[in-house]
Amino acid sequence: MFIWCFFATQEGLALDKRDSLALSHYIMAMMYNRLGDTDSAIREHQKALRLDYNNSVLHVGLAASYVKKNDLSRAIKELNLAIKFDPGAIEPHALLALIYSVQNKPELATGEYQLALENASRAQPKNSDIYKNLGIIYLQQNKLQEATRVFELTLAAAPYDAEAHFYLGNIYDILNQREKAVGEFKKALKLQPDYAEASNYLGYLYVEENKNLRQAEILIKKSLEIEPDNGAYLDSLGWLYFKQGKFSQALRELERASIFMNDPVIYDHLGDVYRQIGNMENAKLNWRKSLELSPKQENINKKLKELDKKDAPER
């Protein structure tokens, strides 16, 4: 009864003789898969499809068997057919995302995962986790308008979701709407006081704006109590010390941060500290490391040119 209900909701096999045979082959395929006989499972899936070729569920089943055989090109072909026959399906997009991830094709994987989540959000409009994951995908793709809309929908359904407030704050920061960002991070921390990522982000925003530095120190150190070896949090603390004029402490924390994270921002901050204490060679070295990781940084190119001018002999 359960199997028939499943197919009925998928617009699957009809109760006529031909499609009943297709259902029988599908059941046999599932049994063979459980027994580890993938070749027999594939044959049963193919028999089912000869009887009911337009059935999306059957194509997904065959694709899953091909995946077990590591025959990914055939699996992709079947999953695309499944999507053709049921554009609103979730599973074929999710499986394609996994396959593309294995093939180290992150852009294709992300695209399929996005489609799976979009279909899932239509099927389960009150599931805040689906919306949240979709919002994260949009954020990673820099689709800020779409991401904002999705996180606002998430919070409409689940106003006490600390993570959704955090990601919305992240978007506001990217859009340079700092007051809104601070508001969302505060909401996240009110709902989840031990949210290390939100605590660090809010502290770092205060440091960047050179205000509430005492509060920033409390927030950043709280994050480090939770994750003491987090390079991003150590960078925040080092940058705070720099703003406070504590250059030896800043250097210590930023050097520690660079052990845990190979990040252009950390090397930029290190360059600033070394310049401040008069070590121009190390300043240049760290700024160049930053440019190697992220070449399009005009502010660092400007700093290097200024040092080169100072080092140039007078004529």
C-alpha positions in Angstrom: 0.0 0.0 0.0 2.8 2.4 0.9 4.6 1.8 -2.3 1.5 2.5 -4.4 0.8 5.7 -2.4 4.4 6.8 -3.1 4.0 6.3 -6.8 0.6 8.0 -6.8 2.0 11.2 -5.3 4.7 11.1 -7.9 2.2 10.8 -10.8 3.8 7.4 -11.3 2.5 4.0 -12.3 -1.1 3.6 -13.2 -3.2 0.6 -12.2 -3.3 -1.1 -15.5 -1.6 -4.3 -16.5 1.4 -2.7 -18.3 2.2 -0.3 -15.5 1.6 -3.0 -12.9 4.4 -4.9 -14.6 6.6 -1.9 -14.5 6.0 -1.6 -10.8 6.9 -5.2 -10.3 10.2 -4.7 -12.1 10.9 -1.6 -10.0 10.3 -3.6 -6.8 12.6 -6.3 -8.0 15.3 -3.7 -8.8 15.0 -2.4 -5.2 15.4 -5.9 -3.9 18.5 -6.6 -6.0 20.0 -3.3 -4.8 19.5 -4.3 -1.2 21.2 -7.6 -1.9 24.1 -5.8 -3.6 23.4 -7.3 -7.0 23.6 -4.0 -8.9 23.8 -5.5 -12.4 20.5 -7.3 -11.9 19.0 -4.1 -10.4 20.0 -2.2 -13.6 18.3 -4.9 -15.8 15.1 -4.7 -13.8 15.1 -0.9 -13.9 15.6 -1.1 -17.7 12.7 -3.5 -18.0 10.5 -1.2 -16.0 11.4 1.8 -18.2 10.5 -0.2 -21.4 7.0 -0.3 -20.0 6.8 3.2 -18.5 9.5 5.3 -20.1 8.1 8.7 -19.0 8.2 7.8 -15.3 10.7 10.1 -13.5 11.0 7.9 -10.5 12.2 4.9 -12.6 14.9 7.0 -14.2 16.1 8.2 -10.8 16.2 4.5 -9.6 18.3 3.5 -12.7 20.6 6.5 -12.1 21.2 5.5 -8.5 22.2 2.0 -9.7 24.6 3.4 -12.2 26.1 5.5 -9.5 26.8 2.4 -7.5 28.6 1.0 -10.6 30.5 4.3 -10.8 29.0 4.8 -14.3 28.5 8.5 -13.7 27.9 9.5 -17.4 24.9 7.1 -17.7 23.7 8.2 -14.3 23.7 11.9 -15.4 21.8 11.0 -18.6 19.1 9.2 -16.5 18.8 12.0 -14.0 18.4 14.6 -16.8 15.6 12.4 -18.2 14.0 12.3 -14.8 14.0 16.1 -14.7 12.6 16.3 -18.2 9.6 14.1 -17.2 9.1 15.8 -13.7 10.6 19.3 -13.7 9.4 19.8 -10.1 11.2 16.8 -8.7 13.8 17.2 -5.9 15.8 14.0 -5.9 17.3 14.1 -9.4 18.7 17.6 -8.8 20.1 16.5 -5.4 21.8 13.4 -7.0 23.2 15.5 -9.8 24.7 17.9 -7.2 26.4 15.0 -5.5 27.8 13.6 -8.7 29.1 16.9 -9.8 30.7 17.4 -6.4 32.5 14.1 -6.8 33.6 15.2 -10.3 35.0 18.4 -8.8 32.6 20.6 -10.7 31.5 23.0 -8.0 29.6 25.4 -10.2 27.4 22.7 -11.7 26.9 21.1 -8.2 25.8 24.4 -6.7 23.4 25.0 -9.6 21.8 21.6 -9.1 21.6 21.9 -5.4 19.9 25.3 -5.8 17.3 23.8 -8.1 16.7 21.0 -5.6 16.2 23.5 -2.9 13.9 25.7 -5.0 11.7 22.7 -5.8 11.8 21.6 -2.2 10.7 25.1 -1.0 7.7 24.8 -3.3 6.9 21.4 -2.0 7.4 22.3 1.7 6.8 26.1 2.0 6.9 26.1 5.8 10.3 24.3 6.1 12.6 27.0 7.2 15.7 24.8 6.9 15.1 24.4 3.1 14.8 28.2 2.7 17.9 28.8 4.8 20.0 26.4 2.7 18.7 28.0 -0.4 19.6 31.5 1.0 23.2 30.3 1.7 23.5 29.1 -1.9 22.3 32.5 -3.2 24.7 34.3 -0.8 27.7 32.2 -2.1 26.7 33.1 -5.6 26.5 36.8 -4.6 22.8 36.9 -5.5 22.1 39.3 -2.7 18.6 40.3 -3.6 17.5 36.7 -3.8 19.3 35.8 -0.6 17.7 38.7 1.3 14.3 37.6 0.1 14.8 34.0 1.1 16.1 34.9 4.6 13.3 37.3 5.2 10.9 34.4 4.2 12.8 32.1 6.6 12.4 34.6 9.5 8.7 35.1 8.7 8.3 31.3 9.2 10.8 31.0 12.0 11.5 34.4 13.7 13.6 32.8 16.4 16.1 31.3 14.0 19.5 32.7 15.1 21.3 31.5 12.0 18.9 33.2 9.6 19.4 36.5 11.5 23.2 36.0 11.2 23.1 35.4 7.4 20.8 38.4 6.9 23.3 40.5 8.9 26.1 39.1 6.6 24.1 40.4 3.5 23.6 43.8 5.1 27.3 44.1 5.8 28.1 43.3 2.2 25.6 45.9 1.1 27.4 48.4 3.4 24.2 48.7 5.6 26.1 48.5 8.8 23.4 49.5 11.2 21.1 46.8 9.9 23.9 44.3 10.0 24.6 45.1 13.7 20.9 44.8 14.5 20.7 41.3 12.9 23.9 40.1 14.7 22.5 41.4 18.0 19.3 39.5 17.4 21.2 36.3 16.6 23.2 36.6 19.8 20.1 37.3 21.9 18.6 34.1 20.6 21.9 32.1 20.8 24.4 33.7 23.2 27.2 31.2 22.4 27.0 31.8 18.6 30.7 32.2 18.1 30.5 33.3 14.4 28.0 36.0 15.2 29.9 37.2 18.2 33.1 37.5 16.2 31.4 39.2 13.2 29.8 41.9 15.4 33.1 42.5 17.2 34.9 42.8 14.0 32.4 45.3 12.7 32.9 47.5 15.7 36.7 47.3 15.2 36.3 48.2 11.5 34.3 51.3 12.5 36.7 52.0 15.4 34.0 52.2 17.9 32.8 50.2 21.0 36.3 48.7 21.1 35.8 47.5 24.7 32.6 45.7 23.7 34.4 44.4 20.6 37.1 42.8 22.7 34.5 41.1 24.9 32.7 39.7 21.8 35.9 38.5 20.0 37.4 36.9 23.1 34.1 35.1 23.8 34.3 33.6 20.3 37.9 32.5 21.0 36.8 30.8 24.2 34.6 28.6 22.1 37.0 28.1 19.1 40.6 29.1 20.3 42.3 28.0 17.1 40.0 29.8 14.7 42.2 31.9 12.4 39.4 34.4 11.6 38.8 35.1 15.3 42.5 35.5 16.0 42.7 38.0 13.1 39.8 40.0 14.6 41.6 40.1 18.0 44.9 41.1 16.3 43.2 43.8 14.3 41.5 45.1 17.5 44.9 45.4 19.2 46.3 47.3 16.2 43.4 49.8 16.4 44.2 50.2 20.1 47.9 50.8 19.4 49.0 47.5 21.0 51.3 46.6 18.1 53.3 43.8 19.8 50.1 42.0 20.9 48.6 42.6 17.4 51.6 41.0 15.7 51.4 38.0 18.0 47.7 37.3 17.3 48.0 37.9 13.6 51.0 35.6 13.3 49.0 33.0 15.1 46.1 33.6 12.8 48.3 33.1 9.7 49.2 29.6 11.0 45.5 28.5 11.0 44.4 30.4 7.9 46.0 31.2 4.6 43.9 34.4 4.1 44.6 37.6 2.2 43.0 39.8 4.9 45.3 38.4 7.6 48.4 39.1 5.5 47.1 42.6 4.7 46.7 43.2 8.5 50.2 41.8 9.1 51.6 44.2 6.5 50.0 47.1 8.3 51.4 46.1 11.7 54.9 45.6 10.3 54.8 49.0 8.6 53.7 50.6 11.8 56.6 49.2 13.8 59.1 50.1 11.0 59.8 46.7 9.5 59.2 47.6 5.9 60.6 44.4 4.4 58.1 42.2 6.3 55.3 44.7 5.5 56.1 44.2 1.8 56.4 40.4 2.1 53.0 40.1 3.8 51.2 42.4 1.4 52.6 40.5 -1.6 51.4 37.2 0.0 48.0 38.9 0.3 48.1 39.8 -3.4 49.1 36.3 -4.4 45.9 35.0 -2.8 43.7 37.9 -4.1 45.3 39.9 -6.9 42.6 42.5 -7.4 43.3 44.6 -4.2 44.0 48.2 -5.3 44.5 49.3 -1.7 47.5 46.9 -1.2 49.0 47.9 -4.6 48.8 51.5 -3.4 50.6 50.7 -0.2 53.4 48.8 -2.0 53.8 51.7 -4.5 54.1 54.2 -1.6 56.8 52.1 0.1 58.7 51.7 -3.2 58.7 55.5 -3.7 60.2 55.9 -0.2 62.8 53.3 -1.0 63.8 54.8 -4.4 67.1 56.7 -4.4 66.9 60.4 -4.8 68.3 61.8 -8.1 
